Structures are given as structure tokens and as C-alpha cells.
Amino acid sequence: MIDLHLYAAFVAAVTTLMLIPGPNVALIVANSVAHGARYGLLTVAGTSAAMVLQLAVTAIGMAELLGKLGSWFEWIRWIGVAYLLYLGVTYWRAAPVDLTKVAPERKSSRAMFLRALLVSLSNPKTLLFYGAFFPQFLSGGPGASMEIALLSATFLALAIVVDGSWALMAARARRFLSARGRLRNRLAGGLMIGAGVGLALARKS
């Protein structure tokens, strides 16, 4: 059974990180602003469908890896810490992106869903992120498969809620979204670096 403190930390970390917009959110916002909340939510459906596939691949691969390399579990987590620190520095140094300048899809339900699905699937960094992020919140015991399943389901549910909120608020928040791009990057980078440092310290305790 997963440690409740680890689970609570996972929920808090995922919710915070998802509030920082990425490629999926940019497309959700663009479609919602251009065509309305219905089409923004349809975009969320596309990105969430891709996430189901990505989480399934990650969960299966991670369960097999932890089963074969049980004694190396701490090394896996240290690799995850290093990757989170790398992501943090990358976000911090990235050029700001204006979310309102992302081109929306044409007003076709099928095209919009498929485009969102492909945008989300075409980012290979997603699988690396899942692989680095999830082990930090696993107890490493014999019930790892159940823990991974719970974290995956929680991640998907939080993604749908947060991305859906972006879709519903996008039209009203257009002016805010067009500004503070560098601040968003610094927040994302700071969160990643903080997560990496915090997890590194936790490994030593």
C-alpha cells in the first residue's frame, strides 16, 4: 500500500506542475479562445487520450523494471532526481512563449481531437518525465504495481481537471495569458529544481 504522505506529496506536486502551461495547454487555450469552451474541452479529450497510452506504457515498463532491478531502486530514483534538475534548468532558461499566439485548429471536432492526440503523443520527453517523476513517490515494496496504477490514475484525473479548467477559463484570461511568459518559465523551472533538490535530500534522510 502506498504511503499516504508520499501520495499527498504526489498530488500536490502534480497539481502545481500542471498549472504551468506546456504544449498541451497552449493548444487547449488556442482552441478554447478561438472556438469556445466546447472545443477546448474536446482538445482536452484528445490530450487525455494520449496520456492514457503514455501512462500505460510507463506503468508497464516501470513495473517490469522495478521487478527485475529491485536492488537498484534507489539508483533509479537518483537518476530521476538528476533528470528533474535538468528539466528545471531547461525551463528556467527557456524563452517565454505567448500562449495566445498558438494557432488554433480549424473548427472540426475530429480534426481537433486528432491534433490534440498527436501533439501530446509526439512529445518523447513525456515518457522520460513520467519515468523520472513517478519513482520518487513509490515506497519500493512488493506492491509497486498497485502503487504505479494508483499514481497513474491520479495523474490522469488531475490532468483532466486542470486542463479542463484551462479550457473553461481561457477566453476570460486571454490578456493574462499573453503576458508574464518568463515568469511562467521561472516558476516551472523553480518547481522542477525544488522538486529535484527536495527529493535528493529525502533520499539521504
C-alpha positions, 0 to 999 in steps of 0.5 A, spaced: 500 500 500 502 506 498 504 511 503 499 516 504 504 522 505 508 520 499 501 520 495 499 527 498 506 529 496 504 526 489 498 530 488 500 536 490 506 536 486 502 534 480 497 539 481 502 545 481 506 542 475 500 542 471 498 549 472 504 551 468 502 551 461 506 546 456 504 544 449 498 541 451 495 547 454 497 552 449 493 548 444 487 547 449 487 555 450 488 556 442 482 552 441 478 554 447 479 562 445 478 561 438 472 556 438 469 556 445 469 552 451 466 546 447 472 545 443 477 546 448 474 541 452 474 536 446 482 538 445 482 536 452 479 529 450 484 528 445 490 530 450 487 525 455 487 520 450 494 520 449 496 520 456 492 514 457 497 510 452 503 514 455 501 512 462 500 505 460 506 504 457 510 507 463 506 503 468 508 497 464 515 498 463 516 501 470 513 495 473 517 490 469 523 494 471 522 495 478 521 487 478 527 485 475 532 491 478 529 491 485 536 492 488 537 498 484 531 502 486 534 507 489 539 508 483 533 509 479 530 514 483 537 518 483 537 518 476 530 521 476 532 526 481 538 528 476 533 528 470 528 533 474 534 538 475 535 538 468 528 539 466 528 545 471 534 548 468 531 547 461 525 551 463 528 556 467 532 558 461 527 557 456 524 563 452 517 565 454 512 563 449 505 567 448 500 562 449 495 566 445 499 566 439 498 558 438 494 557 432 488 554 433 485 548 429 480 549 424 473 548 427 472 540 426 471 536 432 475 530 429 480 534 426 481 537 433 481 531 437 486 528 432 491 534 433 490 534 440 492 526 440 498 527 436 501 533 439 501 530 446 503 523 443 509 526 439 512 529 445 518 523 447 520 527 453 513 525 456 515 518 457 522 520 460 518 525 465 513 520 467 519 515 468 523 520 472 517 523 476 513 517 478 519 513 482 520 518 487 513 517 490 513 509 490 515 506 497 519 500 493 515 494 496 512 488 493 506 492 491 509 497 486 504 495 481 498 497 485 502 503 487 504 505 479 496 504 477 494 508 483 499 514 481 497 513 474 490 514 475 491 520 479 495 523 474 490 522 469 484 525 473 488 531 475 490 532 468 483 532 466 481 537 471 486 542 470 486 542 463 479 542 463 479 548 467 484 551 462 479 550 457 473 553 461 477 559 463 481 561 457 477 566 453 476 570 460 484 570 461 486 571 454 490 578 456 493 574 462 495 569 458 499 573 453 503 576 458 508 574 464 511 568 459 518 568 463 515 568 469 511 562 467 518 559 465 521 561 472 516 558 476 516 551 472 523 551 472 523 553 480 518 547 481 522 542 477 529 544 481 525 544 488 522 538 486 529 535 484 533 538 490 527 536 495 527 529 493 535 528 493 535 530 500 529 525 502 533 520 499 539 521 504 534 522 510 
